[in-house]
Amino acid sequence: MAANPDIENMNVRPESYFDSIRDDMLEYIPGHVKKTVEFGCGRGGFSSLVKERLAAETWAVEIDKASAAVAAGKLDKIICAEVHEGLKQLPDNYFDACIFFDILEHLANPYSLLSGVKTKLAAGGVVVASIPNIRYYRAFAEYVFGADWRYRQQGIMDKTHLRFFTKRSILRMFDELGFEILTIEGIHPTSSRTYKILNLMLLGALSDVRYKHFAVVARPGPA
């Protein structure tokens, strides 16, 4: 049987990846949310914050066994599995929010996963995602001006990334999958003075290049 690239690549990450809390994304979780599931939760830092702040019931899917064991001590239910397999084990019409932080780019087929979570969302439920921007200035400068496409241990050019996104392609992906985007905002801006000068010279044409990630909140559109 051929190896599943999603499984292989999700297992190759810097140790620090599993400790990320991403408290910067808490503002994108609607205040009424009471049941959440996070895909690729690491050691459960973010979902435990949601549980504390919103008194929510928190589930998660995490492939790394050691990280899943730590998260199990913080959250209500952990499914230790590859994300597509974990999706099959989730109840239908149950969650107010399905959370994806820097995970969709690691998958060979993020589209099927996003499409599949529609059946897991309760009425009024949303997808909340943080997605790296391949046009972020530091990466953009390297491949445009440096003529290089260099993979690294982590970050925008993480060597385990299988998909790459821009703001425009994020909008298109959600639209083609039948989602309505409620919010899309750039986060983690560059402080580069060179970028600011270039963007001014080009009359704002590089405005999206400023941000390392885009935060997205979306809900399924009408059937």
ROSE-4610 file (N, C-alpha, C; in Angstrom, 1 decimal, always signed):
// ROSE-4610
residu = [M/M/M/A/A/A/A/A/A/N/N/N/P/P/P/D/D/D/I/I/I/E/E/E/N/N/N/M/M/M/N/N/N/V/V/V/R/R/R/P/P/P/E/E/E/S/S/S/Y/Y/Y/F/F/F/D/D/D/S/S/S/I/I/I/R/R/R/D/D/D/D/D/D/M/M/M/L/L/L/E/E/E/Y/Y/Y/I/I/I/P/P/P/G/G/G/H/H/H/V/V/V/K/K/K/K/K/K/T/T/T/V/V/V/E/E/E/F/F/F/G/G/G/C/C/C/G/G/G/R/R/R/G/G/G/G/G/G/F/F/F/S/S/S/S/S/S/L/L/L/V/V/V/K/K/K/E/E/E/R/R/R/L/L/L/A/A/A/A/A/A/E/E/E/T/T/T/W/W/W/A/A/A/V/V/V/E/E/E/I/I/I/D/D/D/K/K/K/A/A/A/S/S/S/A/A/A/A/A/A/V/V/V/A/A/A/A/A/A/G/G/G/K/K/K/L/L/L/D/D/D/K/K/K/I/I/I/I/I/I/C/C/C/A/A/A/E/E/E/V/V/V/H/H/H/E/E/E/G/G/G/L/L/L/K/K/K/Q/Q/Q/L/L/L/P/P/P/D/D/D/N/N/N/Y/Y/Y/F/F/F/D/D/D/A/A/A/C/C/C/I/I/I/F/F/F/F/F/F/D/D/D/I/I/I/L/L/L/E/E/E/H/H/H/L/L/L/A/A/A/N/N/N/P/P/P/Y/Y/Y/S/S/S/L/L/L/L/L/L/S/S/S/G/G/G/V/V/V/K/K/K/T/T/T/K/K/K/L/L/L/A/A/A/A/A/A/G/G/G/G/G/G/V/V/V/V/V/V/V/V/V/A/A/A/S/S/S/I/I/I/P/P/P/N/N/N/I/I/I/R/R/R/Y/Y/Y/Y/Y/Y/R/R/R/A/A/A/F/F/F/A/A/A/E/E/E/Y/Y/Y/V/V/V/F/F/F/G/G/G/A/A/A/D/D/D/W/W/W/R/R/R/Y/Y/Y/R/R/R/Q/Q/Q/Q/Q/Q/G/G/G/I/I/I/M/M/M/D/D/D/K/K/K/T/T/T/H/H/H/L/L/L/R/R/R/F/F/F/F/F/F/T/T/T/K/K/K/R/R/R/S/S/S/I/I/I/L/L/L/R/R/R/M/M/M/F/F/F/D/D/D/E/E/E/L/L/L/G/G/G/F/F/F/E/E/E/I/I/I/L/L/L/T/T/T/I/I/I/E/E/E/G/G/G/I/I/I/H/H/H/P/P/P/T/T/T/S/S/S/S/S/S/R/R/R/T/T/T/Y/Y/Y/K/K/K/I/I/I/L/L/L/N/N/N/L/L/L/M/M/M/L/L/L/L/L/L/G/G/G/A/A/A/L/L/L/S/S/S/D/D/D/V/V/V/R/R/R/Y/Y/Y/K/K/K/H/H/H/F/F/F/A/A/A/V/V/V/V/V/V/A/A/A/R/R/R/P/P/P/G/G/G/P/P/P/A/A/A]
num = [1/1/1/2/2/2/3/3/3/4/4/4/5/5/5/6/6/6/7/7/7/8/8/8/9/9/9/10/10/10/11/11/11/12/12/12/13/13/13/14/14/14/15/15/15/16/16/16/17/17/17/18/18/18/19/19/19/20/20/20/21/21/21/22/22/22/23/23/23/24/24/24/25/25/25/26/26/26/27/27/27/28/28/28/29/29/29/30/30/30/31/31/31/32/32/32/33/33/33/34/34/34/35/35/35/36/36/36/37/37/37/38/38/38/39/39/39/40/40/40/41/41/41/42/42/42/43/43/43/44/44/44/45/45/45/46/46/46/47/47/47/48/48/48/49/49/49/50/50/50/51/51/51/52/52/52/53/53/53/54/54/54/55/55/55/56/56/56/57/57/57/58/58/58/59/59/59/60/60/60/61/61/61/62/62/62/63/63/63/64/64/64/65/65/65/66/66/66/67/67/67/68/68/68/69/69/69/70/70/70/71/71/71/72/72/72/73/73/73/74/74/74/75/75/75/76/76/76/77/77/77/78/78/78/79/79/79/80/80/80/81/81/81/82/82/82/83/83/83/84/84/84/85/85/85/86/86/86/87/87/87/88/88/88/89/89/89/90/90/90/91/91/91/92/92/92/93/93/93/94/94/94/95/95/95/96/96/96/97/97/97/98/98/98/99/99/99/100/100/100/101/101/101/102/102/102/103/103/103/104/104/104/105/105/105/106/106/106/107/107/107/108/108/108/109/109/109/110/110/110/111/111/111/112/112/112/113/113/113/114/114/114/115/115/115/116/116/116/117/117/117/118/118/118/119/119/119/120/120/120/121/121/121/122/122/122/123/123/123/124/124/124/125/125/125/126/126/126/127/127/127/128/128/128/129/129/129/130/130/130/131/131/131/132/132/132/133/133/133/134/134/134/135/135/135/136/136/136/137/137/137/138/138/138/139/139/139/140/140/140/141/141/141/142/142/142/143/143/143/144/144/144/145/145/145/146/146/146/147/147/147/148/148/148/149/149/149/150/150/150/151/151/151/152/152/152/153/153/153/154/154/154/155/155/155/156/156/156/157/157/157/158/158/158/159/159/159/160/160/160/161/161/161/162/162/162/163/163/163/164/164/164/165/165/165/166/166/166/167/167/167/168/168/168/169/169/169/170/170/170/171/171/171/172/172/172/173/173/173/174/174/174/175/175/175/176/176/176/177/177/177/178/178/178/179/179/179/180/180/180/181/181/181/182/182/182/183/183/183/184/184/184/185/185/185/186/186/186/187/187/187/188/188/188/189/189/189/190/190/190/191/191/191/192/192/192/193/193/193/194/194/194/195/195/195/196/196/196/197/197/197/198/198/198/199/199/199/200/200/200/201/201/201/202/202/202/203/203/203/204/204/204/205/205/205/206/206/206/207/207/207/208/208/208/209/209/209/210/210/210/211/211/211/212/212/212/213/213/213/214/214/214/215/215/215/216/216/216/217/217/217/218/218/218/219/219/219/220/220/220/221/221/221/222/222/222/223/223/223]
x = [+0.8/+0.0/+0.9/+0.6/+1.4/+1.2/+2.3/+2.4/+1.5/+0.8/+0.0/+0.9/+1.1/+2.0/+1.5/+0.2/-0.2/+0.3/+0.2/+0.7/+2.2/+2.9/+4.4/+4.8/+4.2/+4.7/+4.2/+3.1/+2.6/+3.5/+4.3/+5.1/+6.5/+6.8/+8.1/+8.0/+8.1/+8.0/+9.0/+9.4/+10.2/+9.4/+10.1/+9.5/+8.7/+9.2/+8.5/+7.1/+6.9/+5.6/+4.4/+4.6/+3.6/+3.2/+4.1/+3.8/+3.1/+2.9/+2.3/+0.9/+0.7/-0.6/-1.5/-1.0/-1.7/-2.8/-2.5/-3.5/-4.0/-3.2/-3.5/-4.8/-5.2/-6.3/-7.6/-7.5/-8.7/-9.8/-9.4/-10.4/-11.3/-10.8/-11.6/-12.6/-12.5/-13.5/-14.8/-15.9/-17.1/-17.5/-17.9/-18.2/-19.2/-20.1/-21.2/-20.8/-19.6/-19.1/-19.0/-19.6/-19.6/-19.0/-18.9/-18.3/-17.3/-16.1/-15.0/-14.3/-13.7/-12.7/-11.6/-10.4/-9.2/-8.4/-8.1/-7.3/-5.8/-5.0/-3.6/-3.4/-3.9/-3.9/-2.5/-1.5/-0.3/-0.5/+0.0/-0.2/-1.4/-2.3/-3.6/-3.6/-2.6/-2.5/-3.6/-3.9/-5.0/-6.4/-6.7/-8.0/-8.2/-7.2/-7.3/-7.6/-7.1/-7.4/-8.9/-9.4/-10.8/-11.7/-11.3/-12.0/-12.1/-11.0/-10.9/-11.7/-11.6/-12.2/-13.7/-14.1/-15.4/-16.2/-15.6/-16.3/-16.8/-16.0/-16.4/-16.0/-16.7/-16.4/-15.4/-14.2/-13.1/-12.6/-12.7/-12.2/-11.0/-10.2/-9.1/-8.7/-8.1/-7.5/-6.0/-5.2/-3.7/-3.0/-2.2/-1.5/-0.3/+0.3/+1.5/+1.1/+1.5/+1.0/+1.4/+2.7/+3.2/+2.4/+2.2/+1.5/+0.0/-0.6/-2.0/-2.2/-1.2/-1.3/-1.2/-0.4/-0.4/-1.7/-2.2/-3.4/-4.6/-4.6/-5.7/-5.9/-4.8/-4.9/-5.5/-5.7/-6.3/-7.6/-7.9/-9.2/-10.2/-11.4/-12.4/-12.3/-11.9/-11.7/-10.6/-9.7/-8.6/-8.8/-8.7/-8.6/-7.2/-6.4/-5.1/-5.1/-5.1/-5.2/-4.8/-4.6/-4.4/-5.7/-5.7/-6.8/-8.0/-7.8/-8.9/-9.6/-8.7/-9.3/-10.0/-9.4/-10.0/-11.4/-11.5/-12.8/-13.9/-13.6/-14.6/-15.1/-14.3/-14.7/-15.5/-15.7/-16.4/-17.9/-18.7/-20.1/-20.6/-21.7/-22.2/-23.0/-23.1/-23.9/-23.7/-22.4/-22.1/-21.3/-20.4/-19.4/-19.8/-19.6/-19.8/-18.6/-17.4/-16.3/-15.3/-14.8/-13.8/-12.5/-11.4/-10.3/-9.1/-8.4/-7.3/-6.2/-5.2/-4.1/-2.8/-2.5/-1.2/-1.2/-2.2/-2.3/-2.7/-3.5/-4.0/-2.9/-1.9/-0.8/+0.1/-0.1/+0.7/+0.0/-1.2/-2.0/-2.0/-2.0/-2.0/-3.4/-4.4/-5.8/-6.5/-6.2/-6.9/-8.4/-8.7/-10.0/-11.0/-10.7/-11.6/-11.8/-10.8/-11.0/-11.9/-11.7/-12.6/-14.0/-14.2/-15.5/-16.2/-15.4/-15.9/-16.4/-15.8/-16.1/-17.5/-18.0/-19.4/-20.4/-20.3/-21.2/-21.0/-19.9/-19.6/-20.1/-20.3/-20.7/-22.2/-22.5/-23.9/-24.4/-25.7/-26.3/-25.6/-25.1/-24.4/-23.0/-22.5/-21.1/-20.1/-18.9/-17.9/-16.6/-15.8/-14.4/-13.6/-12.6/-11.6/-10.2/-9.5/-8.3/-7.2/-6.0/-4.8/-4.0/-3.7/-3.1/-1.9/-0.7/+0.5/+0.3/+0.9/+0.8/+2.2/+2.2/+3.4/+3.9/+3.1/+3.6/+4.1/+4.2/+4.8/+6.2/+6.4/+7.6/+8.9/+9.2/+10.5/+10.7/+9.6/+9.7/+9.6/+8.8/+8.6/+9.9/+10.6/+11.9/+12.9/+12.9/+13.9/+13.6/+12.3/+12.1/+12.0/+11.6/+11.5/+12.9/+13.5/+14.8/+16.0/+15.9/+17.0/+17.0/+15.9/+15.8/+16.0/+15.4/+15.6/+14.3/+14.1/+12.9/+13.5/+13.8/+14.6/+13.7/+13.6/+12.9/+13.7/+12.9/+13.5/+12.8/+13.3/+12.8/+11.4/+11.1/+9.8/+9.5/+8.3/+8.0/+7.2/+7.2/+6.5/+7.0/+8.3/+8.9/+9.3/+8.4/+8.6/+8.7/+9.7/+9.9/+8.8/+7.9/+6.8/+5.5/+5.6/+4.4/+4.2/+3.0/+2.6/+1.7/+1.1/+0.3/+0.8/+0.6/+0.9/-0.2/-0.5/-1.7/-1.3/-2.1/-2.1/-3.5/-3.7/-5.0/-6.1/-5.7/-6.6/-7.0/-6.0/-6.3/-7.1/-6.9/-7.7/-9.1/-9.4/-10.8/-11.4/-10.6/-11.1/-11.4/-10.5/-10.7/-12.0/-12.3/-13.5/-14.7/-14.6/-15.8/-16.1/-15.1/-15.4/-15.9/-15.6/-16.1/-17.4/-18.0/-19.3/-19.4/-18.3/-18.3/-18.5/-19.1/-19.2/-18.1/-17.2/-16.2/-16.8/-16.7/-17.2/-16.1/-14.8/-13.7/-12.4/-11.6/-10.3/-9.4/-8.4/-7.5/-6.1/-5.2/-3.8/-3.3/-2.5/-1.9/-0.4/+0.3/+1.8/+2.5/+2.3/+2.9/+4.4/+5.1/+6.5/+6.7/+7.9/+8.3/+9.3/+9.5/+10.6/+10.3/+11.3/+11.2/+11.2/+12.0/+12.1/+10.8/+10.1/+8.7/+7.8/+7.8/+7.0/+7.3/+8.5/+8.9/+8.5/+8.7/+8.3/+6.7/+6.0/+4.5/+4.1/+4.7/+4.3/+4.6/+5.8/+6.2/+5.2/+4.6/+3.7/+2.3/+2.1/+0.7/-0.2/+0.5/-0.3/-0.5/+0.1/-0.1/+0.4/+1.3/+1.9/+1.3/+0.1/-0.5/-0.6/-0.9/-1.1/+0.3/+1.4/+2.7/+3.2/+2.5/+2.9/+2.7/+1.7/+1.3/+1.9/+2.3/+2.8/+1.7/+0.5/-0.6/-1.9/-2.9/-4.3/-5.2/-5.9/-6.9/-8.2/-8.9/-10.1/-11.2/-12.4/-13.6/-14.6/-15.1/-16.1/-17.1/-18.3/-19.4/-19.9/-20.5/-21.1/-22.1/-22.1/-23.2/-24.4/-25.5/-26.8/-26.6/-27.2/-27.1/-27.7]
y = [-1.2/+0.0/+1.2/+2.2/+3.4/+4.2/+4.9/+5.7/+6.9/+7.3/+8.5/+9.7/+10.7/+11.8/+12.7/+12.8/+13.6/+13.1/+11.7/+11.1/+11.3/+11.0/+11.2/+12.6/+13.6/+14.9/+15.5/+15.1/+15.6/+15.1/+14.1/+13.6/+14.3/+15.1/+15.7/+17.2/+17.6/+18.9/+19.3/+20.6/+21.0/+20.7/+20.4/+20.1/+21.3/+22.5/+23.7/+23.9/+23.3/+23.4/+22.9/+21.9/+21.3/+22.1/+23.1/+23.9/+25.3/+25.5/+26.8/+27.0/+28.1/+28.4/+29.2/+30.1/+30.9/+31.7/+32.3/+33.2/+34.4/+34.7/+35.8/+35.4/+34.2/+33.8/+33.7/+33.9/+33.8/+34.8/+35.9/+36.9/+36.5/+35.5/+35.0/+33.9/+33.5/+32.5/+33.2/+33.0/+33.7/+33.4/+34.4/+34.3/+33.3/+33.0/+32.1/+30.6/+30.3/+29.0/+28.2/+27.0/+26.1/+24.7/+24.4/+23.1/+23.3/+22.9/+23.1/+21.8/+21.8/+20.7/+21.4/+21.1/+21.6/+20.5/+20.7/+19.7/+20.1/+19.2/+19.4/+20.3/+19.9/+20.8/+20.8/+20.0/+19.9/+19.4/+20.2/+19.8/+20.4/+21.0/+21.5/+22.8/+23.6/+25.0/+25.9/+26.0/+26.9/+26.4/+25.2/+24.7/+24.7/+24.6/+24.7/+26.1/+27.1/+28.5/+28.8/+28.2/+28.3/+27.7/+26.6/+25.9/+26.8/+27.5/+28.3/+29.6/+30.3/+31.6/+31.5/+30.4/+30.4/+29.2/+28.5/+27.4/+26.4/+26.2/+25.3/+23.9/+23.0/+21.6/+21.5/+21.0/+21.1/+19.7/+19.4/+18.2/+18.6/+17.6/+17.8/+16.5/+16.7/+15.6/+15.9/+15.0/+15.2/+13.8/+13.9/+12.6/+12.2/+13.2/+12.9/+12.3/+11.1/+10.4/+11.1/+11.5/+12.2/+13.5/+14.3/+15.5/+15.3/+14.3/+13.9/+13.5/+12.8/+12.4/+13.6/+14.6/+15.8/+16.6/+16.7/+17.4/+16.7/+15.4/+14.7/+15.1/+15.6/+16.0/+17.4/+18.1/+19.5/+19.6/+18.7/+18.9/+17.8/+17.9/+16.9/+15.6/+15.7/+14.5/+14.7/+13.7/+13.7/+12.5/+12.7/+11.6/+11.6/+10.6/+10.5/+9.7/+10.5/+10.0/+11.0/+10.6/+11.5/+12.3/+13.5/+14.4/+13.8/+13.2/+12.7/+11.5/+10.7/+9.5/+10.1/+11.1/+11.7/+12.3/+12.9/+13.5/+12.5/+11.2/+10.2/+9.8/+10.1/+9.7/+10.8/+11.9/+13.0/+13.0/+13.4/+13.3/+14.4/+14.1/+15.1/+16.2/+17.3/+18.5/+18.8/+18.8/+18.9/+20.2/+20.6/+21.6/+23.0/+24.0/+25.4/+26.0/+25.4/+25.8/+24.7/+24.6/+23.7/+24.5/+24.2/+25.1/+24.4/+25.3/+24.8/+25.9/+25.7/+26.7/+26.1/+26.6/+26.2/+24.7/+24.2/+22.7/+22.4/+23.2/+22.9/+22.9/+23.7/+23.7/+22.4/+21.6/+20.4/+19.2/+19.4/+18.3/+18.2/+17.0/+16.8/+17.3/+17.1/+17.4/+18.2/+19.4/+20.2/+20.4/+20.4/+20.7/+19.6/+18.4/+17.3/+17.4/+17.9/+18.0/+19.2/+20.3/+21.5/+21.1/+20.4/+20.0/+19.1/+18.2/+17.2/+17.8/+18.9/+19.4/+20.0/+20.3/+20.9/+20.0/+18.7/+17.8/+17.7/+18.2/+18.2/+19.5/+20.5/+21.8/+21.8/+22.4/+22.6/+23.8/+24.1/+25.2/+26.5/+27.3/+28.6/+28.3/+27.1/+26.8/+27.4/+27.6/+28.2/+27.5/+27.7/+27.3/+28.5/+28.3/+29.3/+28.8/+29.5/+29.1/+30.2/+29.7/+30.6/+29.9/+30.6/+30.0/+30.9/+30.3/+31.1/+31.7/+32.8/+33.6/+33.4/+32.7/+32.5/+33.8/+34.8/+36.1/+37.0/+36.5/+37.3/+37.8/+39.0/+39.8/+39.0/+38.4/+37.7/+36.6/+35.8/+34.7/+35.3/+36.3/+37.0/+37.6/+38.2/+38.8/+37.8/+36.6/+35.6/+35.0/+34.7/+34.0/+35.0/+36.2/+37.2/+37.9/+38.4/+39.1/+38.2/+37.2/+36.3/+35.1/+34.9/+33.8/+32.5/+32.3/+31.0/+30.6/+29.3/+28.7/+27.7/+28.3/+27.5/+27.0/+25.7/+25.2/+25.3/+25.4/+25.5/+24.6/+24.6/+23.7/+24.1/+25.4/+25.8/+27.2/+27.7/+29.0/+28.9/+30.0/+30.0/+28.9/+28.7/+27.8/+26.4/+26.1/+24.8/+23.7/+22.8/+21.7/+20.7/+20.7/+19.8/+20.3/+21.6/+22.2/+21.5/+21.1/+20.5/+21.5/+22.5/+23.4/+24.8/+25.8/+27.2/+28.1/+29.1/+29.9/+31.4/+32.1/+33.6/+34.0/+35.3/+35.8/+35.4/+35.6/+35.4/+33.9/+33.0/+31.6/+31.1/+31.7/+31.3/+31.7/+32.9/+33.3/+32.3/+32.0/+31.1/+29.7/+29.2/+27.8/+27.7/+28.7/+28.7/+28.9/+29.7/+30.0/+28.7/+28.1/+26.9/+25.7/+25.7/+24.7/+25.0/+26.2/+26.5/+27.2/+27.8/+28.6/+30.1/+30.7/+32.2/+32.7/+33.5/+34.1/+35.3/+35.2/+36.2/+37.2/+36.7/+37.5/+37.0/+37.8/+37.4/+38.7/+38.4/+39.5/+39.1/+40.0/+39.7/+39.8/+38.9/+39.0/+38.8/+39.2/+39.1/+39.8/+41.2/+42.0/+42.1/+42.3/+42.6/+44.0/+44.2/+45.5/+46.1/+45.5/+45.9/+47.3/+48.1/+49.5/+49.4/+48.4/+48.2/+47.8/+46.9/+46.6/+47.8/+48.6/+49.8/+50.8/+50.9/+51.8/+51.2/+49.9/+49.2/+49.3/+49.1/+49.1/+50.5/+51.5/+52.9/+53.2/+52.7/+53.0/+52.3/+51.2/+50.4/+50.7/+51.8/+52.3/+51.3/+50.5/+49.6/+48.2/+48.0/+46.7/+45.5/+45.8/+44.7/+44.6/+45.1/+45.2/+43.9/+42.8/+41.5/+40.9/+41.4/+40.9/+41.2/+42.2/+42.6/+41.5/+40.5/+39.6/+38.2/+37.7/+36.3/+35.3/+35.6/+34.7/+35.5/+34.7/+35.3/+34.5/+35.2/+34.6/+34.6/+33.5/+33.3/+32.8/+33.4/+32.8/+32.6/+31.4/+31.1/+30.2/+30.2/+29.3/+28.7/+27.5/+26.9/+27.8/+28.0/+28.7/+27.9/+28.5/+27.8/+26.6/+25.6/+24.4/+24.6]
z = [+0.0/+0.0/+0.0/-0.8/-0.9/+0.4/+0.7/+2.0/+1.8/+2.8/+2.8/+3.1/+2.2/+2.4/+3.5/+3.8/+4.9/+6.2/+6.4/+7.6/+7.8/+6.7/+6.8/+7.1/+6.4/+6.6/+7.9/+8.5/+9.7/+10.9/+10.7/+11.7/+11.7/+10.7/+10.7/+11.0/+12.2/+12.6/+13.8/+13.8/+15.0/+16.3/+17.3/+18.6/+19.1/+18.9/+19.4/+18.7/+17.6/+16.9/+17.8/+18.5/+19.3/+20.6/+20.9/+22.1/+21.8/+20.5/+20.1/+20.7/+21.3/+21.9/+21.0/+20.2/+19.2/+19.9/+21.0/+21.7/+20.8/+19.8/+18.9/+18.1/+18.0/+17.3/+18.1/+19.4/+20.3/+19.9/+19.4/+19.0/+17.9/+17.1/+15.9/+16.3/+17.5/+18.0/+18.5/+17.8/+18.3/+19.7/+20.4/+21.8/+22.2/+21.3/+21.6/+21.5/+21.1/+20.8/+22.1/+22.1/+23.3/+23.0/+21.7/+21.4/+20.2/+20.4/+19.4/+19.1/+17.9/+17.6/+16.9/+17.3/+16.7/+16.0/+14.7/+14.0/+14.1/+14.6/+14.8/+15.9/+17.1/+18.3/+19.0/+18.6/+19.3/+20.7/+21.7/+23.1/+23.7/+22.9/+23.4/+23.9/+23.7/+24.3/+23.9/+22.6/+22.2/+22.7/+22.5/+22.9/+24.4/+25.1/+26.6/+27.0/+26.2/+26.4/+26.1/+25.0/+24.6/+25.7/+26.2/+27.3/+28.5/+28.9/+30.0/+29.8/+28.7/+28.5/+28.1/+27.4/+26.9/+27.6/+28.5/+29.2/+28.1/+27.1/+26.0/+26.2/+25.5/+25.4/+24.3/+24.5/+23.5/+23.1/+21.8/+21.2/+20.3/+20.0/+19.1/+18.4/+17.2/+16.5/+16.3/+16.8/+16.8/+16.4/+15.4/+15.0/+15.8/+16.4/+17.2/+18.6/+18.9/+20.1/+21.4/+21.4/+22.7/+22.9/+21.9/+22.0/+22.3/+21.7/+22.0/+23.5/+24.0/+25.4/+26.3/+26.0/+26.8/+26.7/+25.5/+25.2/+25.9/+26.0/+26.7/+28.1/+28.8/+30.1/+30.3/+29.1/+29.1/+28.5/+27.6/+26.8/+27.1/+26.5/+26.8/+26.1/+24.8/+24.1/+23.0/+22.9/+21.9/+21.1/+19.8/+18.8/+18.2/+18.5/+18.0/+16.7/+15.6/+14.2/+13.2/+12.0/+10.9/+10.7/+10.2/+10.3/+9.5/+8.3/+7.6/+8.3/+8.9/+9.7/+11.0/+11.6/+12.8/+12.4/+11.3/+10.8/+10.8/+10.4/+10.4/+11.8/+12.8/+14.2/+14.9/+14.3/+14.9/+14.7/+15.7/+15.5/+14.5/+13.8/+12.9/+13.6/+13.0/+13.4/+14.9/+15.3/+16.7/+17.1/+16.3/+16.7/+16.3/+17.2/+16.9/+16.1/+16.3/+15.6/+15.3/+14.0/+13.6/+13.4/+14.0/+14.1/+13.3/+12.5/+11.7/+11.8/+12.6/+12.7/+12.0/+10.9/+10.2/+10.0/+9.5/+9.2/+7.8/+7.2/+5.8/+4.8/+5.0/+4.1/+4.1/+5.2/+5.3/+4.7/+4.1/+3.6/+2.1/+1.6/+0.1/-0.4/+0.4/+0.0/+1.1/+1.3/+2.3/+2.0/+0.7/+0.2/+0.7/+0.7/+1.1/+2.6/+3.4/+4.8/+5.1/+4.5/+4.7/+4.3/+3.1/+2.7/+3.7/+4.2/+5.2/+6.5/+6.9/+8.3/+8.2/+7.0/+7.0/+7.7/+7.6/+8.2/+9.7/+10.2/+11.6/+12.4/+11.6/+12.2/+12.6/+13.7/+14.1/+13.4/+13.4/+12.8/+13.3/+12.4/+12.8/+13.1/+12.9/+13.2/+12.1/+12.5/+11.7/+11.6/+10.6/+10.5/+10.8/+11.7/+12.0/+11.6/+10.8/+10.3/+10.3/+10.5/+10.2/+9.1/+8.1/+6.9/+6.5/+6.3/+5.9/+4.5/+4.4/+3.1/+2.4/+1.2/+0.5/-0.1/-0.1/-0.6/+0.5/+1.7/+2.8/+2.4/+2.8/+2.3/+2.4/+3.5/+3.7/+2.6/+2.4/+1.4/+0.0/-0.2/-1.5/-2.0/-1.1/-1.5/-1.9/-1.2/-1.5/-2.9/-3.2/-4.5/-5.6/-5.4/-6.5/-6.7/-5.7/-5.8/-5.7/-4.9/-4.7/-5.6/-6.4/-7.4/-6.7/-5.5/-4.8/-4.1/-4.1/-3.4/-2.4/-1.2/-0.2/+0.9/+1.1/+2.2/+3.5/+4.6/+5.9/+6.9/+8.1/+9.1/+9.6/+9.5/+9.9/+9.2/+9.4/+8.9/+7.5/+6.8/+5.5/+4.5/+4.5/+3.6/+4.3/+5.3/+6.0/+5.0/+5.2/+4.2/+4.2/+5.2/+5.2/+4.5/+4.0/+3.4/+2.0/+1.8/+0.5/-0.4/+0.3/-0.4/+0.0/-0.9/-0.7/-1.0/-0.2/-0.3/-0.4/-1.1/-1.1/-0.6/-0.4/+0.0/-1.1/-2.3/-3.4/-3.5/-3.3/-3.4/-2.2/-1.1/+0.1/-0.2/-0.7/-1.0/-2.0/-3.0/-4.0/-3.5/-2.6/-2.1/-1.3/-0.4/+0.4/-0.4/-1.4/-2.3/-3.1/-3.7/-4.5/-3.6/-2.3/-1.4/-0.8/-1.2/-0.8/+0.6/+1.0/+2.3/+2.0/+3.0/+3.0/+4.0/+3.5/+4.4/+5.2/+6.5/+7.3/+7.7/+7.8/+8.1/+7.4/+6.8/+6.4/+6.7/+7.5/+7.9/+7.9/+7.5/+7.6/+9.0/+9.5/+10.8/+10.7/+11.8/+11.8/+10.7/+10.7/+9.6/+9.7/+8.6/+8.5/+9.0/+9.6/+10.0/+9.1/+7.9/+7.0/+6.4/+6.5/+5.9/+4.4/+3.9/+2.5/+1.9/+2.6/+2.1/+2.0/+3.0/+3.0/+1.9/+1.6/+0.4/-0.9/-1.1/-2.3/-2.5/-1.4/-1.5/-1.8/-1.3/-1.6/-3.1/-3.5/-4.9/-5.9/-5.5/-6.3/-6.0/-5.3/-5.0/-4.3/-3.4/-2.5/-3.2/-4.3/-5.0/-4.2/-3.2/-2.4/-1.0/-0.9/+0.5/+1.2/+0.4/+1.0/+1.3/+0.8/+1.0/+2.4/+3.1/+4.4/+5.5/+5.2/+6.3/+6.2/+7.3/+7.3/+7.3/+7.8/+7.9/+7.5/+7.1/+7.1/+8.0/+8.8/+9.7/+9.0/+9.0/+8.3/+9.2/+9.1/+9.7/+8.6/+8.4/+7.4/+7.8/+7.2/+7.5/+6.2/+6.3/+5.1/+4.5/+3.2/+2.6/+2.4/+1.9/+1.7/+0.8/+1.1/+0.2/-1.1]
